[in-house]
Amino acid sequence: MATKTPRAATPNAGKMSPCVWLYSSLLTLQYGAQPLISKRFTRREVIVTSSVLTCEIAKVVCALILMAKDGSLKKLAKEWTLVGSLTASGLPAAIYALQNSLLQISYRNLDSLTFSMLNQTKIFFTALFTYIILRQKQSIQQIGALFLLIMAAVLLSIGEGSSKGSSSGNPEQILFYGIVPVLVASVLSGLASALCQWASQVKKHSSYLMTVEMSIVGSLCLLASTSKSPDGEAIRRHGFFYGWTPLTLIPVVANALGGILVGLVTSLAGGVRKGFVIVSALLVTAMLQFLFEGKPPSVYCLVALPLVIGSISIYQKYPYQVKRKEA
């Protein structure tokens, strides 16, 4: 059976379909609204691990329902293999688990502003690994658009972190337990995103199936960590659903649907465009905070707005064009 080249599957050439625009818009709204939804409907007493595990279960259920609806669930029993699953989903899931651990270490040793600014480098590493793994090239204009996006992300991070105190710890501790972990986490984020895109576009692994597999792997890792973690002790002492109310399901389900949309956007549009969605969602959060909490957007947010709009427009308008050799 002849294998298809990655170039035929990459979304870089041509314009995005209306379906991709819809998924990207919904994901932007979900990302932007999630902090406000979680803040409003999740009580402080809720154990984080219980919320995350319930979200992963909800993602699996939603993905299986969608697979049953499109008929791919019937083919799963015949085509699914453990090796294929571990290659397509196991490795990215393990990388994301390590990335999250590094981010937790870094967040405790850096001030919010420095952490947020360094964390935006994952956009660059996503583009880099997309090129290395998928050979998906960027035009000069698209590279410029990526830098505009990173500038906008940095401005938004400054606006978010300017009112928060800075860390004043040991410089060596800040470097090795703050700066290094967040930079390594950004590299891993870019690698995992490119691997997910490779699995869905080259290996033709269903985005729904990847969501199921990665949720299961992530849940197993999280369950293993509860044996010694403070959350695990809290669950054993107070119960899994301690602090929950019926309204707690709202942010959990919203987050689960966001996970489904992440898989669809990565599969159909690529990890780089997912970066545009994430930064755009920061603007949505600022807008929703103004509408529902009366908190006006910062000057940094207003400056970042045209940068985000301009970067999206440039990236979409000037895709990389393959130079055809003259006969």
N, C-alpha and C positions, 0 to 999 in steps of 0.2 A: 504494500500500500504506500503510495507516494506521500511524503510529508509536505505540508504547506509551509512556505517561508513566512517568517514573522512579519515581513513587510506588508504582505497582503492583509494581515489582520490588524495592523496598527491603525489607530484612529486619527493619526496626525494629518493624513491627507484628506482634503475635502472638508465640508462643513458638517457640523453636528446635526443629527436628525432631530425633529421636533420631540421625539420620545426621550432623547438624551437631555434636551433642554428642560423637559418636564421633570425628569428624575433629578437633574442638577438643581433646579429651582426648589423642589420639595426638600431636597437634602439641605440646601442653604437655609430654608425656613426652619427645618428641624434643628440643625446645629445652632442657629441663632436663638431659637425659642427655648432650647433645652435647659440652659442655666436658670432662666426665670421660672420654668415649669417645675424644675427640681426644687428650687428655693421655696416655691409657694406650696407644693404638695408633699414634700418629704420632710418629716420631722427630724430634729437633731438626734433623737434617740435611735433612729433606724441604723442598723449595723450595715456598713458599706458592703461587706461581702455578701450579705443576704440580698441586697438590692442588685448587685452585679450578677450573681448566680441566677436570680429570677429573670433578669433581663436576657441572659444567655438562653435560658429555657424558652422564653417568649420568642426569641429569634429563631430557634430551632422549629418551634411549632408553626410560626408564620411561614418560614421557608418551606417546610414540608407541605403545608396547605397550598402554597403557590406551585410547588412541584407537582402535586396531585392535580391541580387545575390545568396545568399545561401539558400533562401526560408524561413528564419525564420521570416521575416516581416509579412507574411500571418498568422502565428500562434500567432502573438503578440496580435491581437484583442481578441482572445479567451482566452489566458492564462494570460494576464497582469492584475495585481491587484494593487491598490494603496498601500495596506498594504505591499505586497511583494516588491514593488518598494522602499518604504521608508525604509524597513528593510535591503534590499540588497545594495541600493545605496544612500539613503537619509542620513543615519547615517555616512558612510564614507565621503560623500561630505561635511556634516556639520563639521566633524572633520578636514578635510583638510582646510576648510575655516577658522576655528579657528587657526589652525596651521600656516597658512600664515599670519594672523594678528599678532600672537606672534613673528614670524620671523621678520616682519617689525619693531616691537617695539625693538627687540633685536639688529637688525642690526644698528639701530640708536644710540645704547648705548654701542656697543662693537667695538673694532678694527677688521678689516677683518680677521686677523690671528686667534684670539681667537674665533670669531664667526664660522669660517670654521671648526676649530678643534672640537668644542663642537657639531656642527651640524652633524659630522660623527657618533656620538653615536646612531643615528637612525638605523644604521645597526644592532647593538646589540639588540635594542628594537624590531626590526622587527623579529629577530630570537626568542626572548623571547615570544612575543605575538603569533607567529606562533606555538610555543610549547604549550602555554596555551590554545589557541582557537582550534587549529587543532590537538594537540597532536603529532605534527611532530617533532620527536627527531633528534638531531644531533650527529654524531659520534664524538669521541675524536679528530680525525683528522680534521673533519669539523669545530669543535670549534676552533682548532688551525688555520685553514684557515681563519676563520672570524677575528681572532686577527691580522693575517698577512694583511688582507684587510684593517682593521681599521688603522694599522700602515702605510700602503701605502697611505691611504686617508689623514692621518695627515701630512705625508711628503709632499704630493702634496699641501696641504693647506698652509704649511710653505713656500713652494716655491712660491705660489701665493701671500701670504700676507706679505712676508718678506720685500718687498719694500714699503709697505704702512705704514703710521703712526699709532701709537697705541693711544688708547683713554686715556685721562688723566682727567676723570671726578671724581665726588664724588664716593668713593668706595661703599657706600650704594646704590647709583643709579645704578652702574655697576652690583651689585649683583642682585637687585630686578627687574631692568628693562633691564638687559642684559643677565646675566648668567641663572637666573631662567627661563625666557621666552623661551630661545633657548633649554634648557633641557626639559621643558614641551612640546615644539614643537616636539622634537625628540621622546618623548614617544608617542605623538599623531600620529606622522607619522608611527611609528611601529604598533600601534593599527589599524589605518586606512588601512594600507597595508595588515595586517592579516585578517581584516574583508572583504576586497575585495577578497582575496584569498579564504576565507570561503564561500562567496556568490557564487563565480564562480565554485568552486570545490565540495562543499557539497550541496548547494542549486541549483546547475546547472544553475545559472543565466548567460546568454550569456554575454561575455566580450563586445560585440558591444552594447548590450542593456544597460549595466552598464555605458558605455562611454556616451551614449545619456542621461541617467537619471542624471548622475553626472554632466554633462555639463550644463544641464538645471537648476539643483539646484544651481550650482556654479554661473551661470549667473544671476539668480534671486537674490542671495545674493549680487553680485557685483552691480546690478542695484539698489538695496535698499541702498547701501552705497553711491551712487552718489548724493543722496539728500543733503548730507552735506560735501562730500569730495572735495578736490581741483580739482580733475579730473572732477567731476560732474560740477563744476563751469566753468571749461575750456571748457567742451563740450557745455554747454549752451551759452557760450560767442562766441566761435569760430566755433562750429559745430563738429559733430561726427568724420568726416574724415579729421580734420585739420592736415596739414603737410604730408598727405598721397601722395604717388605716385604709379603708377602701380607696381613698384618693391617692395613696402611694402608688397604685397601679398605673396612674396616668403617666408620670414620667418614665416608669419602667417600660410600658408599652411604646411610648414615643421613642425612647432610646432604641428599643428593639427594631422598630420600623426604620429608624435611621441606619441601623446596621445592615438591613436589607438593601436600602438605597445606596449605601457605600459600596456594596458588592456590585450593584448594577452600574453605578457611575464608573467604577474602576474598570469593569469589564468592557463597557461600551465606549467610554471616553478616555480612559487612561488615568494613571496616578497623578500626572502633572496637573490635569484639569481638576482633579479632586482637590488639589492644593488651592486652586482659585476659589472653589466652593467654600473651603474652610475659612479663608481670609474674608470672603464676602459675608460669611455668616457673622463675623465680628461686627460688621456694620449693621446687620439686622438686629443683633443683640443691643447695640447702642440705640437703635431706633425704637425697639420695643421697651427698653428701659425708660425712654423719654415718654412714650405713650402711656405706659401702665404705672410707672413709678415717679414720673415727673422729673427724672434726672436728665438734664440737657446733655447732648453729646459734647465731648471736649473739642478744643481747637484741633488737636491731633486727628481726631476722627473726621472732622470736616475737611482737613487737608488730605487725608488718606482716601476719601471717597472718590475724587476724580482720578487718583492714581489707580485704584482698583478697576473703575470703569474703563479707563484708558488701557490698562494692561489686558483686560479681558477682550476688548475690541481689537487690539493689535494682535494678540495671540491667535484669535480666531480668523482675522482677515489675512494674515500673512503666513500660511503654513509652509513648511519646507517643500520645495519643488525638486523632484528628482531630475537631474540633468541627463537628458537622453543623448547618447552618442550618435553623431551623424553617420548615416550609412555610407 
